[in-house]
Amino acid sequence: MPFWRTYYHLIWATQNRQPLITPEKESELYGYIIGKGDALGCIIHAINGTENHIHIVASIPPKLSIAEFVKQIKGSSSYHLNHCKLSSNLEFSWQNGYGVLSLGGKQLDDAKAYVNNQKEHHRQGTIIKSLERDFDEAE
């Protein structure tokens, strides 16, 4: 088994920043993403967000590209939420694109803390603006 330590902070939003991640869907969505990450051989260190975007701190093995990880997670989680029994008038979908930052081991705890406290950061206005901007394919 090869040795690897990679850490990434990933961010992406719902389609048109709609408030699609309701409290009812949040635990289902996050649980699904953690399970899918595990199935891909990844480690989800932290996951959280608001009603219109998520942050994930993950370790992705070198055999899997970051783009493929995001594609797998976004596609399968949309499909899952649209086919589970959670009621909603809006079809769940993610916007195109994503943001990613690589982290060193010494930054991991700070990144996890930021992600785990997403809702509080947004309530108090203590967000890190570079991590909260829109990321789309045109950039």
N, C-alpha and C positions, 0 to 999 in steps of 0.2 A: 504494500500500500504506500503510495507516495505521500510525502509530507507537504502540507500547504497551510498557509495562514493568510487569508485575504479578507478584507473588511470593506464593505461598501455601504454608503448611505444613499438610498434610492427614494425618489419622490415622484409621484404622478397624481393626476387629478381625474375627477369624473368628467364625463362629456359635458362641455360647456360650463364646467364648474357648478353643475347642478347639485343641490343638496341630496344626493342619492344614498349616502351612507347614513341611514337612519339608525337610531339606537337599536331597533329591532334587527337590522341587518348587520350591524357592526361585529358582533361576536361571531356570527355565522361566517362573515367574510374573512375576518382575521384568523379564525380557526382553520378555514379552508386554505388560506394562503400558507399558513404554517405547515399544514399537512402536505400541500403540493411542494413546498420548498424541501421538505424532508424527502419526499419521493424523488426529487431531482438531485439529492445528495448535498443539499445546501443546509445551512444553519441560519434560522431566523433569530437574531439576537434580540430584536425589539420591533414592534409594529404598533402603530397608532396613527391618529390623524383627526380630521374634522369631518363634517358632513360632505365636503367636496374634494378632499385629497387625502393621500396617505403617505407616511414615511415608513421605510423599512430599513433596518440595519441588518445586513446579511453577510454571511461568508459564502462565497460561490466558488466551487472548485474550478481549477484551471481548465478542466475538460469541457466546461460549459461557458459559453460567452455570456457576457452581461446582457447583451441584446436578446439572446435566446432565453435567458432566465426571465427577463421582463415580458417577452412575448408569451411564454408559457404561463406565467402567473396572471397577466392581464386577461389573456384569452380564456383560460379555463375558469378563472374566478367570475368573469362576466357570465359565462355560460352557466356556471353553478348557481349564481344568484337568480338568474332568469328562469331556472328550472326547479328551484326548491320552492317550498310552500309558503315563503314569506310574501305577504300581500303588498302590492304597490301598484299605483297607476302608471308609473314610469318604468320603462325598460332600463335595466342597469347597463351602463357602458362606461368605458374609460376613454379619455381623450387620447389622441395620438401623442407620442413622445413621452419622455421622462427625463429626469435629472439624475445624475449619479456623481458621487464624490468618493474617491478612495480614501481609506483611513489607515493610519498606523495603529498598532496595538495599543499605544499610549493614549490614543484618541477614542478608543472604543467605549469606555465608560461614559465619557462626556456625550458622545453621540447617542448612546442608549438612553441616557437621562433626558436629553432633549426630546427624543422621540416619545418616550414614555410620558412626558409632561406636555404633549402637544396641545391638548385642550386648554390647559392652564396658561400656556404661553400665548395662545390666541385671545383668551379672556383678558389677560393682563397687558397685552401689547408688548410682550417680551420676545417676540419671534426674531429669528435671524433672517433678515430679508432675502439674502442670497439663497436660502433654502426654501423660501416660500413663493418664489416667482413662478410664472407659467413656463413650462417646458414643453415645447412642441417641435415637430419635425422641421419646421422652417428655420429654426435657429442653428 
